[in-house]
Structures are given as structure tokens and as C-alpha cells.
Amino acid sequence: MPALTLSTDPLTSLPQWAGVRVVCSTRRGGVSRPPFDSLNLGDHVGDDPQAVETNRRLLSAQWGMQAVFLKQVHGTELLELGLQTPHGTEADACWTSHRGLACTIMVADCLPVVFHHPTAGVVAAAHAGWRGLAAGVLEQTLKGLETMGALSALQVWLGPCIGPSFYEVGEEVKAKFMAHEMKAEKAFEALPTPAKYLANLPALAKQRLQACGVERIEGNDGTPAWCTFSQPQRFYSHRRDQRTGRFAVGIGLL
């Protein structure tokens, strides 16, 4: 089976944190037919359910961890994962202290964010599209992790998402972030079309994380190597294709 991680690309290399494994799939290596070809992990996009189930088994085997797939609704709910947590549990962020259990986020343009709290011995992951970011999904995740130890010890990695050269949004999106923090304006580039902007999701996420006291942030820096929209052979992109699959980012304790 083809490798399913980004580890061969130095610009999108996975973090090598002691005691944990961070993993990221691509769209390659599964059994789904077009337009979901081929490692689609989303069971809500119209793909053959048996193909999705097979792909999820392939992924867990490749990762060497039990992946738990949530029902993501662009909210802020933080869920504790247990060994019996079923697929489809509604939440947009999750954490666990169980070894071999992967906090897993499905995406096709939104930003996946993973967390490792080495002093507390826990990992977490969050689904951060613009709605979740604006609503506070990262802050809610950090609030839960902060009860386990100082956030200054936290390690955070930002995964692939739609890049700032392609993520066009309206005035209402910019306004929501500006209402929270005026510095957010730096993450928006005005377009010639009135009230239209290019948004930088990784930059917005970093602003939110740093404002909460997180110091160690790795991964997506907004450069093209991390962009889902511009790499159709590698990543699914809802903004690019509309009817498409989902890839996943996960983190688990070894």
C-alpha cells in the first residue's frame, strides 16, 4: 500500500514528538471510485458505505492506531475519547489519554490541528474551519487541556488546509474575526471585488493559539506545499471540487 503520510515532503513533514505519533492521509491508497478516489474517509459525502468502511480499516492498519471518526458540525464541542467511543459521535474536537487511540479529524479544506500535552500525557485534535475558529473551537480545546497542566508545555501542529491564495471569503467572515481580535485583519487580503478577501486560516489559528499562551506551534505556514486546493492529486478539496471525499489527520499516544 502506498505511504499515507506527508513525511516524504520536507515542507509538510510530520512532527517527531516523543511518545506520540502524528499522521496524515492523502487521497491515495484506498478503494473508493471517482469522484471519491481513492482513500475517502467521509461517510457523509455520498460514497459507497462499504468502500468507506474498507478505507477506514486500511487507514487504522497503516497508522497502527485505532482511528475514531467524529460527526463534525463546525462547532466547539470537546469530547473525551474512550476505547468504546463509536464512530459518528458529534464533536469537533477530542482528546484522549488512551494509548493506541487516535484523535482523528476529517478535512477537505478546513484546518486540522493536533495537540500533545507531554506533562499531562494526553493528545487532542480539533477541526478548525472558519466557523469553528470564529466560534472558539481552539479556545475550547485549550480550556480543557489547561485543566491538565500549563499550556506553555503544549506542542501543536497545524495540518494541510486550503491556502491563502485560494480561500475567498466575504466581509461577514472578516468581521467575525475582527470582532474577536483586531490583529486578525493581517490574515485577510482584500480582493478587487468589493467586500471579498483571501483568508489565511493557519495565520488565524496561530493568532488564537498564541493569544491563549501556546508557544510551540509547528506545521502549516500558509505556503503552497500545505494547500489542499492546489494539489488535486494529493488532497481532497471541497472548495475546488464540491463533490469530493475527506482525508484525515490524527494523533495518538504510543
N, C-alpha and C positions, 0 to 999 in steps of 0.2 A: 504494500500500500504506500502511496506517496506520502512524504512527510507533511504533516498538517500544521506545522508551526512556522513562525517567522524567523526562526533562529539563523537561517542562512543569509538573511539580509541585515547588514551591519547598521543600517539606518533605522530598522524596526526590530532590533534584537530584543529578546525577552530578558527580563532581569534575572540575575542569578543570586537569589536571596537564600541564605542558609535556612534549611528546614522546610522550604516550600517549593512548589512547582507552579509557575505561571505558564499558561498555554493559550494558544490562539489558533483556531482553524482557519482554513481558506474555503473557497467553494469547490475545491478539487478533492477527489478521493472517495466519493460516495456513489450511490446507486440511483439518485433521482434523475428523471428525464427533463429535457428542456420544457419550460424556461427556468427550471429549478436546478439544473445540472450544476454540480452533481452531489455535493455534500450539504444539502439543505437540512437544517435542524429545526426549522419552524413548522409546527403542526397547525398553524392558523392561516397559512398563505395559499391554500388550495392544492397542495402537493398530495400525492398518494400517501395515505397514513402509514402503510406498510414500508414504503421507502424511507419515510422519516424515522420510523422506529429502527429500521436497519442502520440508517446513518448515525443515529444516537448511540447504538450499540458499538458501531465501529469507532466512534469518537471516544467513548469511555475506555475502550480497549487501547486505542492509540495513546490516550492521555495517561493511562494507568491509574485512573481515579474514577469514582462514581460521580458523573455529572448529574446535577439536578436542574431541570429546566423549568423556569417560573412562567407564570402568566403575567407578562409585563404590560402595564397600563399607563405608563408615563406619570406615575405617582411618586410618593415618597415613603411608602411602607418599607420598614426594615424587618426582615424575617430571620429568625434563628433556624438554621438548617440542622435537622437531625437525621439519623440513619434511615428513618421511616418517612421522611418528608416526601410526599408524592409530587410527581411532575404536574405542572399546571396550578400549583399553589400561587395565589395572586400576591405579588410583591415586585418592587423594582430595585430592591437591594436586599442582600442577605449576608449572614456571617455564620461561621461555624468554628468549633474547636475540635471537631472530629477529624482524625487523620484519614486520608484517602477519600474524603468527600469534597467535591469541587463546587465552590460557589461559582455559578455559571450565568453569564449574561449573553443573550442573543441580540445581534445587531445587524443592520443593513444601512448604516449611515450615522446612527446615534453613537455616542461616545461610551465605550465600556471602560470602567475604572475599577482597578483592583487594589486591595489594601492588605498589608501584613503588619500585625502588631506583635513584634518579636517578644516583647516583655510579657505580654498577656497570653501569647500562644494561640492567637486566633487569626483568621483570614476573613476577608469580606469582599464583596463586589457590588457595583452599582451600575444601573442603566441610566445614562445621562444624555438624553436628547435635550433640545432647548426647553421643552415643557418641564421635564424633570429637574433640570438645572435651575430654572427660574423658580420652581416651586420649593426647592431646597432638598432634593434627594441626597446631595453630598453632605449637607449640614446634618441631616437626619442620621445618616450613616455614621458620621463623625461623633455625633452626640451619643450614639450607642457605644461606639468604641472608646470614647473618653471615659466611660464608667469603668473601663478595664485597665486604664493606665494613661499616662501623659501622651498627648498627640505628637509631641516632639520626637517620640521614638518611632512613629509610624512611617512605613515605607509605602509609597503609592506609585502605581504605573498606569499611564493612560494608553489605551489601545487604539487601533485604527478607527477612523470615522471619516465622514465627508470633510474635505479640506476647505480652507477659507477662500480658495479660488472658485468654488462651485456652490457654496451654500448660501443661496439667495433667500433673504427674509424680508418681511415688511416692517414698517415703523412700529407696529404693536409689539413685535418681539424685542426690538431695541429698547422700547420704553419700559418693558418689564424688568430688564436687567439694569437699566439706568435708575429705576426707582429703588433698586436694592443697593447699588453702588455706582457712583458717578464714574469711577475708573473704568467701568465696563465699556464706556464709549470707545476706548482704544481697540476693542475687539471687533469693531464694526467699521467697514469701509463703504462709504457712500458710492452708489452707482449713478450713472447718468439719469436713469429712470427715477422720477420723484418718489420719495419715501421708500426706496428699495436699497438694501445693503447686502454686503457679503459679511457673513458672521464667522468668527473663529471660535469654534466650540472648545478646542483644547485650551485656548487662552482664557476663555470664560471660566472653565473648570479650574484652572490654576489660580485665578483670582480668588475664587470661592474657597479653595483649599488653603491658600496662604493666609487669607483673612481669618481662618479658624486656627491658625498656628501650625499648619503642616509645613514642614521644611524640606522633606526628601521626596521630590516628585520626579519621576523618570518617564521616558516613553515619548508619546506623540508631541511633537513640537510644531505641528501645523505645516510641515514641509510635504511635498508631493508624495514621498515614499509612504506616507501614512494615510493617503487619501483613498477612500473606498470608491468614490465616484469615478476617478480617473483610471482605475485598474480593473476593467471588466473581466479579465481572465483570472483574476485572483480573488476579488471580493464581490459579494452581493451589494447592490446599492438601490434602495427603493426610489430615491430621487432620480436616479438615472433610468431605471427600467420599470418602475411601478410594480408590475407583477414579477416577483422575484423571491428568492429564498432568504435564509438567515444564516450567518456564520456565528461563531461563539468565541468568547474569551472566558477563561476560568482560572481559578487559583485554589490550591489545596495544600494542606499540611502533609508532609511526608512522614 
